[in-house]
């Protein structure tokens, strides 16, 4: 309510930015549609991939689930939550495991696009102090956040709400960090590459808008879906004004002012998100309405449009190319080989690690199958192997290779704000290549199984198929890496050239507008043609540098002249079939599991973390009985006497250990009978994205649950690692289908 006076200024600024963007989007939509139709007609493309591509990689699977402590800002307490990461990589937090199994509404839904994972409070406090200049807690004062253990996990966002978690050991912290980073990596890549018109139009419109504000180079906040990216675009311009307006009005001590600032920024971000979503959806709808007419014009006048565009390009080339070539020769060409080497070393090491992990997993599986029992064990191991690419912990050694990417002095020279864009892109390629290799392997093995007799045949067949797949992997890996290097070099050099040429060239482009026929103005833009000419000026040098690296056999790159002919002509036909379900096809079970049981035993890519070193595994906890004392939290110490982290850890351990000795039967009966009336509020949707949970309708923030039986106060969870399985609800009428969040 205290921000109502901000609504009008925020809406006005947001409307202005979005209005300019939507104009850019409409222009780029026509260009992207023309390029898409032209590509469809001409059918040009690169070399065919040798590995198969899985269409639905993680259908009906859970990436990870386990317990983690979360800091609740509303009551300043740490609570034990059950966290589920479904196949769409959203973070879904439940009261406990029983709440998840009973399909009760989750406490929190988090879309992690744009977030950074921090593993120390010091890192977090530094970012918070920088977010509001001039407001820094004095020495000796309590900071904005105190963690009860030495192993925090903090999700930090420059505009949206922050999330605070902690675990008991370093081993758990590393695993959770790998899981969270995988979520961020996946959610950041939220713009579908399958869209041949909307996605290019959107990204080009974002780039053109930022260049109109003289912002060149890579942009770290091109993260998430289209609405999230637009919200980041608005907040980038709005935040400095907001800081200067709100900062002087903040009251209280420094930590309290920082906390208030984070809440204000989050509230404004949500407001901007809603406005951005409405305007962008309207812009897309208008373009889609005009699309049939535009496409008809393109197909009818394709030759005339191409001729008109080539004529415009020749005029712009004559004006721009001499200046561009001088700029390339003096400022770009001397550094191309250095940039390429900096990119090639960590990327190629990462792909080599992918190959090594795949080889090791298949070899270990082969040995275990031979030693332990043939086909039955094969099914068990293939279930695990089929999702190797989506195992954050096993893939972490591959992803970490990209952390070595350093452009050093080149980063300042070419105005590259961060290398995170290139790291993330390479990591996504690694995951895709691993999944393609695994899918090709299991497809070939599945085809061979009917012909095998005995363990010896099975062992030899697995080894033979592995060698075939590795050859295909090497070829595809080379193709993918060379494409990645070319694209990265262009992303680094083109913005630099455009910025250098802007003072002498950009002002003169308006005179070329008269060369475009009015009927074709929707498909030919002077600005786009100018950028194509600049790209051509440097493309030859980039292609030559990558080609020389391949000729020298640097980092196992294949020469362009080396074309791997399809040795498996029917392989790609096999890939068009239904996905292989090893457990259902070879388990021999006549009846399917009930839906509720199937949900409880949902296939999980990562095994649940088992802390062998800690004194208290999370799975040893029991449900808190109604009326029993809750674990004391570190924030409940007397004012001015903060608990030290070791004392806080001891309190958590003692409280949870005490509860683990109690009999959970009474608590379960009370849960079923609904006798506890202290129902906590329904979950808030803590992300602006379209987070939905089918069959469950979360109440608005602060609203009470309609029935006390739906949510019972419970700050720990049912046994997950304990010997006793969690009690099953009796007489439950909820749907047994899996909770899936859509971010």
Buried (B, 14 or more C-beta within 10 A) or exposed (E): EEEEEBEEEBEEBBEEBBEBBBBBBBBBBBBBBBBBBBEEEEEEEEBEBBBBEBEEBBEBBBBBBBBBBBBBBEEEBBBBBBBBBBBBBBBBBBBBBBBBBBBBBBBBBBBBBBBBBBBBBEBBBEBBBEBBEEBBBEEEEBBBBBBBBBBBBBBBBBBBBBBBBBBBBEBBBBBBBBBBBBBBBBBBBBBEEEEBBBBBBBBBBBBBBBBEEEBBBBBBBBBBBBBBBBBBBBBBBBBEEBBEEBBEEBEEEBBBBBBBBBEBBBBBBBBBBEBBBEBBEEBBEBBEEBBEEBBEBBEEBBEEBBEBBEEBBEBBBEBBBEBBEEBBEEBBBEBBEEBBEBBBBBBBBBBBBBBEBBBEBBEEBBEBBBEEEBEEBBBBBBBBBBBBBBBBBBBBBBBBBBEEBEBEEBBEBBBBEEBBBBBBBBBBBBBBBBBBBBBBBBBBBBBBEEEBEEBEEBBEBBEEBBEBBBEBBBBBBBBBBBBBBBEBBBBBBBBBBBBBBEEEBBEEBEEBEEBBEEEBBBBBBBBBBBBBBBBBBBBEBBBEBBBEBBEEEBBBBBEBEEEBEEEBEEBBEBBEEEEBBBEEEBEEEEEEEEEBEBBBEBBBBBEBBBBEEBEBBBBBBBBBBBEEEBBBBBBEBEEEEBBEBEEBBEBBBEBBEEBBEBEBEEBBEBBBEEEBEEBBBBBBBBBBBEBBBEEBEBBEEEEEBEEBBBBBBBBBBBBBBBEEEBBEBEEEEBBBEBBBBBB
